[in-house]
Amino acid sequence: MSFKISIPENAQRLIRLLGEQGHTAYVVGGCVRDSLMGRVPHDWDICTSATPQQMLEIFKGIRVIETGLKHGTVTAVIDGEQYECTVYRIDGEYTDNRRPDKVTFTDDITEDLKRRDFTVNAMAYNCTDGLADPFDGIGDIERRIIKCVGSPAERFNEDALRIMRAVRFSARLGFDIDHETALAMNSLSKNLSNISKERIRSELWGIMNSPSCEKIAELICDFLPVFTEIIPEIGDMAGFEQNNPHHDFDVLYHTLNALKGCESADPVTRLAVLLHDIGKPRCFQDDDDGTRHFRGHGKISTEMADEIMQRLRFDNETRHKVCQLVCYHDSVIEDAPKYVRKWLNKIGAEQFFRLLDVKTADTKGQKAAFDRERTEKICRIRELAEEILEEKQCFDLKALEISGKELIDIGYAPGKKLGDTLKLLLDEVMNGTIPNEREILLEKAVSIYNNDNM
């Protein structure tokens, strides 16, 4: 593979300063991998033979954050950009599956690369020495493989979060996972119980934010022990047959097919698709003929999704958005303007379009006989919503051509009655009963006021 890495001027400056004092230094890790793949790196990390104290001395005149002196890291800040600089090191024993008990500094770049997670991340580069790649990371990029450095079991026993990182890198890069690495991921998935929920959530979010929904679904299927370790409720979906005219698959494979059919790149939408039917195994009734129903499963799935997201320490806003989509995913939406306006009023435009994406994905996970008709209806609803927004039709109080102040001017007192009148006027406008015109709305408001005060 031919390549040339253009190191940013400020990162090159730090490498040069270290070299002038007799130390070696390289850019390392993800920035090297992304550069070799023709991607734009987000961060430029540097590794060096200089100790943290030597770096503090060498970087005098540059703003430095003492990020983690104990573990050999300082962060140099130049022109507002941060460059994490870490001494070559050898990690000691990991007794908690999270972090090394101690680290030993070394002057050997190969020893430093040996402790890293995957071969594609275990490469370093500088303009003088070129590429340091002792574990054939460049070959694994060409083969499109995620593979552990050395023994997969050792790497995952050191830090179990690397199991989730392998899934995320596979999803993000579109790479397969090496067979031995994959076996170790599933067999050691229990070690994820030692990892903080916040770290797991961050990796899960990264997976949901990767390019291909089809790849995400494939990875969940291949690494079911991993995903059931972080979301045990997913395990109940596997093998739980639906036994009704709408479905060919059990709950899990319906969900994975829905995820494959999700056309949205939005992680909120994707997470809602993953969780939309998670309550079905706890909410079913069987007829005498064996037909299975899941009445009320939206409510149960919402409660479970909420509990799962709280457990994984999701922020309240994201949790609310996902749970709202799960709650309404099975709701009937009629393809007529007044109903679409009411839904836009109820959950807002952004959430409404997300809901349509969830419903489309859900439909694609059902029997093919239901796909075309339902998908066409959702398309009509989407077109209506886009038309309503383009024409700036009224579906909320902000767009109503009358305000509370004007109601007070005609005699209304501030309070519940005023608010109820505004809502009534909005309902009539959304229903198409009256136009959103100030004079007509005022006339209607006066009529309501007079009737109430007769």
C-alpha positions as CSV (number, residue, x, y, z in Angstrom):
1,M,0.0,0.0,0.0
2,S,1.5,3.4,-1.0
3,F,0.9,6.1,1.5
4,K,2.0,9.5,2.7
5,I,0.9,10.9,6.1
6,S,0.7,14.7,6.3
7,I,1.2,15.4,10.0
8,P,-0.3,18.8,11.0
9,E,2.2,21.5,11.6
10,N,1.7,21.8,15.3
11,A,2.0,18.1,15.9
12,Q,5.1,18.1,13.8
13,R,6.4,21.0,15.9
14,L,6.1,18.9,19.1
15,I,7.8,15.9,17.4
16,R,10.6,18.2,16.3
17,L,11.0,19.7,19.8
18,L,11.3,16.2,21.3
19,G,13.8,15.2,18.6
20,E,16.0,18.2,19.2
21,Q,16.5,17.0,22.8
22,G,17.5,13.5,21.7
23,H,14.1,11.7,22.0
24,T,12.2,9.8,19.4
25,A,8.5,10.6,18.8
26,Y,5.7,9.5,16.5
27,V,2.1,10.1,15.8
28,V,0.3,7.0,16.8
29,G,-2.9,5.0,16.8
30,G,-6.1,6.1,15.2
31,C,-4.6,9.1,13.3
32,V,-2.2,6.8,11.6
33,R,-4.9,4.2,10.7
34,D,-7.3,6.9,9.4
35,S,-4.6,8.6,7.4
36,L,-3.6,5.3,5.7
37,M,-7.3,4.7,4.9
38,G,-7.6,8.2,3.3
39,R,-9.8,9.4,6.2
40,V,-9.4,12.7,8.0
41,P,-8.2,12.1,11.6
42,H,-10.1,13.8,14.4
43,D,-7.2,13.7,16.9
44,W,-3.4,13.5,16.6
45,D,-1.9,11.6,19.5
46,I,1.9,11.4,20.0
47,C,4.0,8.8,21.6
48,T,7.6,9.5,22.7
49,S,10.6,8.2,24.6
50,A,10.6,11.3,26.7
51,T,9.2,11.0,30.2
52,P,6.4,13.3,31.4
53,Q,8.9,15.4,33.4
54,Q,11.1,15.7,30.3
55,M,8.1,16.7,28.2
56,L,7.1,19.4,30.7
57,E,10.6,20.8,30.4
58,I,10.8,20.6,26.6
59,F,7.3,22.1,26.1
60,K,8.1,25.2,28.1
61,G,6.3,28.1,26.5
62,I,3.5,25.9,25.3
63,R,0.4,25.5,27.4
64,V,0.4,22.0,28.9
65,I,-2.3,20.1,30.7
66,E,-1.0,17.5,33.1
67,T,-3.5,14.9,31.9
68,G,-2.2,11.8,33.6
69,L,1.4,12.0,34.7
70,K,1.2,8.7,36.6
71,H,0.4,6.9,33.4
72,G,2.9,9.0,31.3
73,T,0.6,11.4,29.6
74,V,0.6,15.2,29.1
75,T,-1.5,17.2,26.7
76,A,0.0,20.1,24.8
77,V,-2.4,22.8,23.6
78,I,-1.5,24.8,20.5
79,D,-3.8,27.2,18.7
80,G,-6.7,25.7,20.7
81,E,-5.9,22.1,19.5
82,Q,-5.0,19.4,22.0
83,Y,-2.2,16.9,21.3
84,E,-2.0,14.0,23.8
85,C,1.6,13.1,24.3
86,T,2.4,9.8,26.1
87,V,5.7,8.1,26.9
88,Y,6.3,4.7,25.5
89,R,5.2,2.3,28.2
90,I,4.6,-1.3,29.2
91,D,1.4,-2.0,31.0
92,G,1.4,-4.1,34.2
93,E,-1.2,-6.6,35.2
94,Y,-4.9,-5.7,34.8
95,T,-6.7,-7.1,37.9
96,D,-10.0,-5.3,37.3
97,N,-10.4,-5.8,33.5
98,R,-10.3,-2.1,33.2
99,R,-6.9,-0.5,33.7
100,P,-3.3,-1.6,34.5
101,D,-2.3,-1.7,38.1
102,K,1.0,0.0,37.1
103,V,2.9,1.1,34.0
104,T,6.6,1.0,33.3
105,F,8.1,3.6,31.0
106,T,10.3,2.3,28.2
107,D,12.3,3.8,25.3
108,D,11.2,1.0,22.8
109,I,8.4,2.0,20.5
110,T,7.7,-1.7,19.7
111,E,7.0,-2.5,23.4
112,D,4.6,0.4,23.5
113,L,2.7,-0.8,20.4
114,K,2.6,-4.3,21.8
115,R,0.2,-3.2,24.6
116,R,-2.4,-1.7,22.2
117,D,-5.7,-3.3,21.4
118,F,-5.9,-4.0,17.6
119,T,-3.3,-4.2,14.9
120,V,-4.9,-1.4,12.9
121,N,-4.4,0.8,16.0
122,A,-0.8,-0.4,16.7
123,M,1.0,1.7,14.2
124,A,3.2,4.8,14.6
125,Y,4.7,7.2,12.1
126,N,7.1,10.1,11.8
127,C,8.6,11.8,8.8
128,T,12.1,10.5,9.6
129,D,11.7,6.9,10.3
130,G,8.4,6.3,8.4
131,L,5.9,3.7,9.5
132,A,6.5,1.6,12.6
133,D,4.2,-1.4,12.1
134,P,5.4,-4.5,13.9
135,F,2.1,-6.3,13.9
136,D,1.1,-5.8,10.2
137,G,-1.7,-3.3,10.9
138,I,-1.3,-2.1,7.3
139,G,-1.9,-5.6,6.1
140,D,-5.1,-5.9,8.2
141,I,-6.3,-2.6,6.8
142,E,-5.9,-4.1,3.3
143,R,-7.6,-7.3,4.4
144,R,-10.3,-5.2,6.2
145,I,-9.9,-7.1,9.4
146,I,-10.1,-6.1,13.1
147,K,-7.6,-8.3,14.9
148,C,-6.1,-8.2,18.4
149,V,-2.4,-7.5,18.9
150,G,-1.1,-10.8,20.3
151,S,-3.5,-13.0,22.3
152,P,-7.1,-11.9,22.1
153,A,-7.8,-13.4,25.5
154,E,-5.0,-11.4,27.0
155,R,-6.2,-8.2,25.4
156,F,-9.8,-8.6,26.5
157,N,-8.8,-9.8,30.0
158,E,-6.7,-6.6,30.3
159,D,-9.6,-4.3,29.4
160,A,-13.0,-5.9,28.7
161,L,-14.2,-2.6,27.0
162,R,-12.0,-3.6,24.1
163,I,-14.8,-6.1,23.2
164,M,-17.2,-3.3,22.6
165,R,-14.4,-1.3,20.9
166,A,-13.9,-4.2,18.4
167,V,-17.6,-4.1,17.6
168,R,-17.5,-0.3,17.2
169,F,-14.4,-0.3,14.9
170,S,-16.0,-3.1,12.8
171,A,-19.2,-1.1,12.5
172,R,-17.4,2.2,11.8
173,L,-14.9,0.9,9.3
174,G,-17.0,-1.8,7.7
175,F,-14.3,-4.4,8.6
176,D,-14.8,-8.0,9.6
177,I,-13.5,-9.3,12.9
178,D,-10.8,-11.9,12.9
179,H,-12.0,-15.4,13.8
180,E,-9.9,-15.9,17.0
181,T,-10.7,-12.3,18.1
182,A,-14.4,-13.0,17.6
183,L,-14.3,-16.3,19.6
184,A,-12.6,-14.5,22.5
185,M,-15.1,-11.6,22.4
186,N,-18.1,-13.9,22.9
187,S,-16.4,-16.2,25.4
188,L,-15.2,-13.3,27.6
189,S,-18.3,-11.1,27.3
190,K,-19.0,-11.6,31.0
191,N,-16.0,-9.5,31.8
192,L,-18.0,-6.5,30.6
193,S,-19.8,-6.6,34.0
194,N,-16.6,-5.0,35.4
195,I,-16.9,-2.0,33.1
196,S,-18.6,1.2,34.0
197,K,-22.0,1.8,32.5
198,E,-20.9,5.1,31.2
199,R,-18.0,3.6,29.2
200,I,-20.3,0.9,27.8
201,R,-22.9,3.5,26.8
202,S,-20.3,5.5,25.0
203,E,-19.3,2.5,22.9
204,L,-22.9,1.5,22.2
205,W,-23.7,5.0,21.0
206,G,-20.6,4.9,18.7
207,I,-21.9,1.6,17.3
208,M,-25.4,3.1,16.7
209,N,-23.7,6.1,15.0
210,S,-21.7,4.1,12.5
211,P,-22.4,4.1,8.7
212,S,-24.4,1.0,8.1
213,C,-27.5,-0.3,9.9
214,E,-27.1,-3.6,8.1
215,K,-23.6,-3.9,9.6
216,I,-24.9,-3.1,13.0
217,A,-27.6,-5.8,12.8
218,E,-25.0,-8.3,11.5
219,L,-22.7,-7.6,14.5
220,I,-25.6,-7.9,17.0
221,C,-26.4,-11.3,15.6
222,D,-22.7,-12.4,15.5
223,F,-22.0,-11.1,19.0
224,L,-25.3,-11.8,20.8
225,P,-23.5,-12.9,24.0
226,V,-21.9,-9.4,24.1
227,F,-25.1,-7.5,23.5
228,T,-27.1,-9.6,26.0
229,E,-24.4,-8.9,28.6
230,I,-24.9,-5.2,28.3
231,I,-28.7,-5.4,27.6
232,P,-29.9,-8.8,29.0
233,E,-33.4,-8.2,27.8
234,I,-32.2,-8.8,24.2
235,G,-31.6,-12.4,25.2
236,D,-35.3,-12.9,25.9
237,M,-36.2,-11.9,22.3
238,A,-34.1,-14.7,20.8
239,G,-36.3,-17.6,19.9
240,F,-39.5,-16.0,21.1
241,E,-41.8,-16.8,18.2
242,Q,-44.5,-14.3,17.2
243,N,-47.0,-16.8,15.7
244,N,-49.2,-14.3,13.9
245,P,-50.0,-13.3,10.3
246,H,-47.8,-10.2,10.4
247,H,-44.5,-12.0,11.2
248,D,-42.2,-14.7,9.8
249,F,-39.5,-14.2,12.4
250,D,-39.0,-14.4,16.2
251,V,-38.9,-11.1,18.0
252,L,-35.1,-10.8,17.8
253,Y,-34.8,-11.5,14.1
254,H,-37.8,-9.3,13.4
255,T,-35.9,-6.5,15.2
256,L,-32.6,-7.2,13.4
257,N,-34.4,-7.2,10.1
258,A,-36.1,-3.9,11.0
259,L,-32.7,-2.5,11.9
260,K,-31.3,-3.7,8.6
261,G,-34.2,-1.8,6.9
262,C,-33.7,1.4,8.9
263,E,-32.7,4.1,6.4
264,S,-31.9,6.7,9.1
265,A,-28.4,7.6,10.1
266,D,-29.7,9.1,13.3
267,P,-28.6,7.0,16.4
268,V,-31.7,8.0,18.3
269,T,-33.9,6.5,15.6
270,R,-31.7,3.4,15.4
271,L,-31.7,2.8,19.2
272,A,-35.5,3.1,19.1
273,V,-35.7,0.5,16.4
274,L,-33.5,-1.8,18.5
275,L,-35.7,-1.4,21.5
276,H,-39.1,-1.0,19.9
277,D,-40.4,-4.6,20.6
278,I,-38.2,-5.5,23.6
279,G,-41.3,-5.9,25.8
280,K,-43.0,-8.5,23.6
281,P,-41.7,-11.5,25.5
282,R,-43.3,-10.1,28.6
283,C,-46.6,-9.0,27.0
284,F,-48.4,-11.7,24.9
285,Q,-51.7,-13.6,24.7
286,D,-52.3,-16.8,22.7
287,D,-55.6,-17.6,21.1
288,D,-57.0,-21.1,21.2
289,D,-55.7,-21.6,17.6
290,G,-52.2,-20.6,18.7
291,T,-52.3,-17.1,17.2
292,R,-50.2,-14.8,19.4
293,H,-51.1,-11.2,20.2
294,F,-49.0,-8.5,21.9
295,R,-51.6,-6.0,23.0
296,G,-50.1,-3.1,24.9
297,H,-46.5,-4.1,24.0
298,G,-45.7,-0.5,23.1
299,K,-46.2,0.6,26.8
300,I,-44.3,-2.3,28.2
301,S,-41.4,-1.8,25.7
302,T,-41.3,1.9,26.6
303,E,-41.0,1.1,30.3
304,M,-38.3,-1.4,29.6
305,A,-36.4,0.9,27.2
306,D,-36.5,3.6,29.9
307,E,-35.1,1.3,32.5
308,I,-32.4,0.1,30.1
309,M,-31.3,3.6,29.2
310,Q,-31.3,4.7,32.8
311,R,-29.2,1.7,33.7
312,L,-26.7,2.6,30.9
313,R,-26.6,6.3,32.2
314,F,-28.1,7.9,29.0
315,D,-28.9,11.6,29.4
316,N,-32.5,12.5,30.0
317,E,-33.1,14.2,26.7
318,T,-31.9,11.2,24.6
319,R,-33.7,8.8,26.9
320,H,-37.0,10.8,26.4
321,K,-36.6,10.9,22.6
322,V,-36.0,7.1,22.3
323,C,-38.7,6.2,24.7
324,Q,-41.2,8.4,23.0
325,L,-40.5,6.7,19.6
326,V,-40.8,3.3,21.2
327,C,-44.1,4.3,22.8
328,Y,-45.7,5.5,19.5
329,H,-44.1,3.1,17.1
330,D,-47.3,1.0,16.7
331,S,-49.7,3.9,16.8
332,V,-52.1,4.4,13.9
333,I,-51.4,7.6,11.9
334,E,-54.0,8.4,9.2
335,D,-52.8,9.9,6.0
336,A,-54.9,13.1,6.1
337,P,-53.6,16.6,6.8
338,K,-55.5,17.2,10.0
339,Y,-54.1,14.1,11.6
340,V,-50.6,14.8,10.5
341,R,-50.9,18.4,11.9
342,K,-52.0,16.9,15.2
343,W,-49.0,14.5,15.3
344,L,-46.6,17.4,14.5
345,N,-48.2,19.3,17.4
346,K,-47.9,16.3,19.7
347,I,-44.3,15.4,19.3
348,G,-42.7,18.1,17.1
349,A,-41.4,17.8,13.5
350,E,-38.0,16.2,14.2
351,Q,-39.5,13.5,16.4
352,F,-42.4,12.9,13.9
353,F,-40.0,12.2,11.0
354,R,-38.0,9.9,13.3
355,L,-41.2,8.1,14.1
356,L,-41.9,7.6,10.4
357,D,-38.4,6.2,10.0
358,V,-39.0,3.8,12.9
359,K,-42.4,2.7,11.5
360,T,-40.9,2.2,8.1
361,A,-38.1,0.0,9.6
362,D,-40.6,-1.9,11.7
363,T,-42.7,-2.6,8.5
364,K,-39.7,-3.9,6.6
365,G,-39.1,-6.4,9.4
366,Q,-42.6,-7.9,8.9
367,K,-43.9,-10.2,6.3
368,A,-43.3,-9.0,2.8
369,A,-47.1,-9.0,2.1
370,F,-47.5,-6.1,4.5
371,D,-44.4,-4.2,3.4
372,R,-45.6,-2.4,0.2
373,E,-49.0,-1.2,1.4
374,R,-47.8,0.1,4.7
375,T,-44.6,1.6,3.3
376,E,-46.6,3.5,0.7
377,K,-48.9,4.9,3.4
378,I,-46.0,6.1,5.4
379,C,-44.6,7.7,2.3
380,R,-47.8,9.6,1.8
381,I,-47.8,10.7,5.4
382,R,-44.2,11.9,5.0
383,E,-45.1,13.9,2.0
384,L,-48.0,15.5,3.8
385,A,-45.8,16.5,6.7
386,E,-43.2,18.0,4.4
387,E,-46.0,19.9,2.6
388,I,-47.3,21.2,5.9
389,L,-43.9,22.5,7.0
390,E,-43.1,24.0,3.5
391,E,-46.4,25.9,3.5
392,K,-45.9,26.9,7.2
393,Q,-49.3,25.5,8.1
394,C,-50.3,26.0,11.7
395,F,-49.9,23.1,14.1
396,D,-48.7,24.8,17.3
397,L,-49.5,27.9,19.4
398,K,-46.5,29.7,18.1
399,A,-48.0,29.8,14.6
400,L,-51.5,30.6,15.7
401,E,-52.5,34.1,14.5
402,I,-53.7,35.1,17.9
403,S,-52.0,35.3,21.3
404,G,-52.9,35.2,24.9
405,K,-52.4,39.0,25.1
406,E,-55.1,39.6,22.5
407,L,-57.5,37.4,24.5
408,I,-56.8,39.4,27.6
409,D,-57.6,42.6,25.6
410,I,-61.1,41.3,24.9
411,G,-61.8,40.4,28.5
412,Y,-60.1,37.0,29.3
413,A,-58.3,36.7,32.6
414,P,-54.9,35.1,32.7
415,G,-55.2,31.4,33.7
416,K,-56.6,28.1,32.7
417,K,-59.6,29.4,30.7
418,L,-57.4,31.5,28.5
419,G,-55.1,28.5,27.9
420,D,-58.0,26.2,27.1
421,T,-59.4,28.7,24.6
422,L,-56.1,29.0,22.8
423,K,-55.9,25.2,22.6
424,L,-59.5,25.0,21.3
425,L,-58.8,27.5,18.6
426,L,-55.6,25.6,17.6
427,D,-57.5,22.4,17.4
428,E,-60.1,23.9,15.1
429,V,-57.3,25.3,12.9
430,M,-55.6,22.0,12.8
431,N,-58.9,20.2,12.0
432,G,-59.5,22.7,9.2
433,T,-62.7,23.9,10.8
434,I,-61.6,27.6,10.7
435,P,-58.7,29.3,8.9
436,N,-55.7,30.6,10.8
437,E,-56.7,34.2,10.3
438,R,-56.6,36.8,13.2
439,E,-60.0,38.3,12.7
440,I,-61.8,35.0,12.5
441,L,-60.0,33.7,15.5
442,L,-60.8,36.8,17.5
443,E,-64.5,36.5,16.5
444,K,-64.5,32.9,17.6
445,A,-62.7,33.8,20.9
446,V,-65.3,36.5,21.6
447,S,-68.1,34.0,21.0
448,I,-66.6,31.5,23.4
449,Y,-66.2,34.2,26.0
450,N,-69.7,35.5,25.7
451,N,-71.2,32.0,25.9
452,D,-69.2,31.3,29.0
453,N,-70.4,34.5,30.7
454,M,-74.1,34.4,29.8
